[in-house]
Amino acid sequence: MLPEPIERIQNIRTEQRVCEVAWFDDLCGGDTEFLGQLDPNRRSNYDHCKNILLTADRLGYKNILLPTSYVVGQEVLTYAGAAGAQTQQINLLAAIRTGEIHPPMLARHIATLDHILKGRLTINIINSDLPGTKEDHEMRYKRCEEVIEILKQGWTQDRVVFDGEIYKGINLPAAPVKPYQQNGGPLLYFGGISPGSKEVCAKYCDVFLMWPEPEHSIYATMQDLAERADKHGRKLDFGFRAHVIVRKTEEEARAWAKRMMSKFDLEQAEALKHRTQDSKSAGVLRQDEFRKQADADDFIEPYLWGGIGRARSGCGAAIVGNPEQVIEKLNRYMDMGIRAFILSGYPLIEECEHFGELVLPHLPNARLSELQGRTPKEEPVTPLTTGELRYA
């Protein structure tokens, strides 16, 4: 039985009781029928990733996360440009690791992609070590801030003029990097529980993303971020990244969770879990700690199963149950003030279809970029649409 619901966070950006329901694409590999096992039939190649994307687009999901990591799979911006052009209505949430691309050119990548998608681009800002390096935390936070400031100048000013600690002496016209979206450019989603990460999000970003934890812990994190944002005169929305297993009955859902673990090999699972840049992040370690408090079946709290964290890095728990139970759990999160869900399940296409049939039609599914006036209803005037032609 679920405990008494927790009251809503008051100072959130989107007051309407809605949720942006997103799915997850397999750009970094790991799609499988059995946790801890590599699946040769579900490789992270272009065709498989495209099929996941088009399934979510067809079923009415409003966004889809395109993750990034230095692993075998698809690079985010290249893939988004190729596959995104084939979509009809879904937003793309492209993960960008700050520091990988010189900021003015990153802004140009984003502007091009945003025009291809006609304003259906959102950005997941990643503040992590660049692949192959071990970097100072404070330097990473500073670099992340400077990249975001340069992007926002390009989206809101006539010129990009920036002289920081890391990026120095930038003075460029902003016309080459103007996006399709208006009123501030693409929304910035951000996750990370270290104090430095929280400050970056509170100061610059739009949606703070959280991984699965007990409800009281999620609420405390939301309060912390809302108070930090308030000190900067801002409000945030909150997002929740989780896996999901939904079947017509609770017994079927729990049976699928057990089936997924039926070929679990600890040594191979550990190797898979630690191949990515975030495997030792504060968020992953925190989920590992909560899983130690789970029951014998790995349930952290009612309907929240932590077994997935034994075999993968990043998000490590799933909402498990019948449609009514899953909807009840998601409603509790919405009542707390969460306005975006980024979901996934194994295998990705099949679980996308289960959720899309059994749960998605019963949620107040909306697109945050539209609610906040970023994605225009009609074609805007930009240098790449009908604006004044310039060579610079």
N, C-alpha and C positions, 0 to 999 in steps of 0.2 A: 504494500500500500504506500502511496506517495504521501510525504509529509504535507503540512499546511503550506500553501503557496507563499512566495516571498513578494513583498510589495515592489512596485515599479520604481526604477530609477527616475528621478524627476527631470533633471536637466539633460535630456537627450535631444538630438536634432530633429528626428522625424517623430512628431507627436502622433500621427495616425497609427492605429494598430494594424500594421501590415508587415509583410516579410518578403524580402527578395530571396527566392528559392533558387539556388545555384547547384550545379553538379560539378564534377571533377574529371579532368581529362588525364590520360595516361602518358604524358610527355616524358616522365622520368622512369617509366617501367614499373613493374610490380603488379599489374593486373593478373589475377589468377583465380582459380577455383578453390585452391587449397593454400591456406596461409603458410608462409615459410617455404613455398615451393616456386621455382621459376616455371613459367608456363610458356612453352614454345609456340602455342597456338594463339597467344595473346601478347605478341611482341609490341614494344613501343615503336612501331613503324608508322609511317604517314597514314596508311590506309586504316589501320586499327584506330588510331587516334581520331581520324576524321569521322569514322563511323560512330564513335562515342559522342563526338560533338554534334553530329547531325541527328542522332537519336534524341539528345537533350533538347535540341532546337525544335524538333518536330513535336515533342511532348509538352512544350510550353515552359520549360525552365527559363528563368529570366537572365541567368548569368552562368558562366562556367569558368572554373579556375584552371589556368594553364601554368603548372608549376615549373620551377627551374632548378637544375642541379647539374653538376659535372658527372653525368652518367650516360650510359648508352640510351639513346632516345631522341626526342625532337627538341630543337632549340626554339624558344618561345616565339620570338618576333618573326623568324622565318616561317614557322608553322602557321602562326596567326595570319600572316599575309596570304598564305596559300589557301588554308582551309576556311578562314573567316569569311572570305568573299563568297563562299557557297552557302552561307547561313541566311536565314530569313528574318529572325526576330531576336535571337539571343545575344546578350552582351558577352564580350570576352574579357575575363579578368586576367590580364597578362602579368606574370611575376617578373619583376625587374630587380636584379641585384645591383645596387648603386655602386658605381666605381668601375663597372665592366666596360661602359661606353662613355666617351667624352660627353659631358652633359648637353652641349648644344646639338651634337649629332644624335644623342638619345632623344632629345626633343623633336628632332626632324623625323626620326623613326616613328615616334608616337603620332606626330601630325599626319604622316602618310597613312598609317594604319587606321587612325580615327576617321579619316576621309573615306578610306575603302569601306569601313563598316558603317559609315554615315552616323557617327556619334555613338556607336555601341561598344566603345572601349572603356574599360576601367583598368586601373593599375594597382597591382599588389607590390608595394615597396618592400624589398628584402634588404635587411641590414645584417650581412654576415661576412665572414672572411671570404675574400676572393679565392676561387679554387686553387689549391696548391700552396696557400700561404696561411700563416697564423699571424693575425693582425692585432694591434692594440685596440681595446674596446673603445676608448675615448676617441681615438682617431676615426674609427668606423662611424661612431655617432656623428662626429663633425662632418665627415664626408657625406653621410646620408642627408644631413640638414642642408649642406651646400648644394647638393644635386637637386633637392626639392625646391630650394629657393630659386635656382636657375630655371628650372622647368616652369615654376609659377610666374616668374618674370616674363618668360616667353609667351605664356598664355594670357597675360593680363596687361602687358605694357608694350609700348612701341619699340623699345630697345631692351636688350639684355646687357646690363652693366653690372659686373660682379667682380670683386677683388677680395677673395677670402684667404683662409689659411692653406687650403689645398688647391682650389681652382683660382688662379690669379689673373688679373688683367683682361678679363673677358669684356668686350665691348662690341656688340653685334646688333644689327637690325633684327626685330622679332618676326618680321613677315615670313621668313622661311619655316618657322616652327608653329604657326598658328593652327590650332586644331579645329576640327569640325564643331566640337562642343563649345558651348557658350558659358558665360557667367563663372569663369574660373577654370575651365578645362576639365579633363577626366577626373573622376573621383579617385582618391588615393586610399587604398585599404592597407592596413599595417597590423602586424602581430609581433608580440615579443613581451616577455614579462619582466625583463631586467629594468631597473629604474631608468637607465639611459634610453632604452627603447620606448618606455612609456612616455618619457618627456618628448621624444621626437614625434610620436603620434599625437600627443595632446596639443603640440604647438603647430603642426603642419598638416595632419592627415584628416580623413573624413570618416572612416569606418575602422574601429579597432576590432581585430579578429582574435577569438579565443579558442583554445582547444578544449576537449571535454574534461571537466572536473565536476565534483559535487556542486549542487546548486548554490550552496552557501558560499563556496569559494569563488564561483563565477560572479556572484553578486558583489562580493567584496572587491574583486578586481574592477568591476564596472563602476563602483562608487569611487575608487581610487582614480580611475581615468577621467571620470566626469569632473571630479574636483580639480585635477591637474589642468584639464581643458578650460575650466571656468577661470582659472588664474590668468589664462591667456585671452580671456574674453571670447571663448569659443565653445561650441557644443559638438559632440561626436555622436555618431550612430555606432551600434555594437553588432558584431557578427559572430557566429558560432560555426566552427568547422568540425564536422563529425561524420562518422560512417553511419550507415543505417542498414538494418535487416528487417524488412516488413513482409509478412505473409498473412494469409487470411485468418490464421489462428496463431495464438502465442506459442503453442506447441510446435507448429511448423517453423516459426521464426527461430526458436531456441534450437531446434533440431538442425537447422541450417548452420547456425553458429558452431555447433559441435562438429558437423560434417566438415566445415572449413578447417577445423583444427585436427582432423583425423589423420593427416599425413605430416603433422608438425614435427620438424627436426630442429632441436634447439641450436645445434652448431651452425646449420645452414641459415636458420632464421636470424641468428646473431650477425652473421656475415652480411645478410641482406639489409638488416636494420642499420648497420654502421657504415654503409657505403656512401651515405649522403653527408652534406655539409652540416646538417642540423642535428645529427644523431646524439651529440653531447650538449645540445643547447639547454638553457635553463628550463624551457617549456617541456622538452622531452623528459628530462630528469624529474621534473615535478609530476608528470603523468605517471612515471614509473613508481614514484613514492605513493601516489594515491592508489595504484593497483595493488600495492602491498596490503592495503586495508580492505581489499575486496573480499567477497565471500568465496566459498569453495568453487563456484562456477565462474569466478572472475567478474561478478557484477559489483560495480562500485556503489551504485544506488539503484533503486527500482528502474528497470528498462535501460540502464546504461551499463554495457558490457565492455570490460577493459581488455579482453583477450587479444584484440588486434594489436595492441602495443607490444606484445611479445614477439611479433614478427615484422614490424615495420617501424620506421622512424616517423617523426612528425605526429600527426593526429593519431591517437592510439586507442580510441574507444568508439563503440557503436550504440546507437539507439535501437533496441531490439523489442519487437512485439507485433501485435496485430494492428490493423489500421487505427482503431480507436485508441489504443495505448500510445502509439507513435504520435498521433495527432494531439493527445492529451499532453504528452511531454513537450512537444513543440509549442503548444499553447502556453504552457507554463513559462517557457523561455521568452515568448513574446510578451507575456504579462510582466516579466521582469524588465523589459525594454529592449530585448534583442530584435533587430530589424533586418538581419540578413542571415541566411543559413547556407553554408557550403557543404554539400553532402556527397557521399560516395558510398559504394558497396561493392562487394565482390561476387561474381565478376561485374565489371563496371557497366556494361551494356544491359545485361539481364536485370541487375538491381535497379538501374535507372528506369527500366520499364515497369518493374514491380511498384516502385515508389510513385512513378508517374501515373499509374493506373489507380492505386489504392489510396494514396494520400494527397498528392498534389492538387487534385480538383477541390479539396476541402480546406485549402489554405488561402488567406488573403494575399495572393502572390502579386507583387508589384516590382517595378524597376526603380531603384533608388536614383539612378541618373536622370530619370524623367521627373520623379517627384521633386528633385532639387533643382530642376530647371537647367540641367547641363545638356541633355540630348534635346536639340530643338525639334519642334513639330514640323517645321518647314526648312528647306535648305537655307543655311545662313550665308552671309556674305563673308568670304574668306579669300585669301590670295589664291587658294586652290579651287574655288568655286566661281564666283562672278565678281570678285573684288578687283581693284585696280592692278593691272599687270606691272610687276617690278622685276628687275634683274637681280636685285640684292635680296 
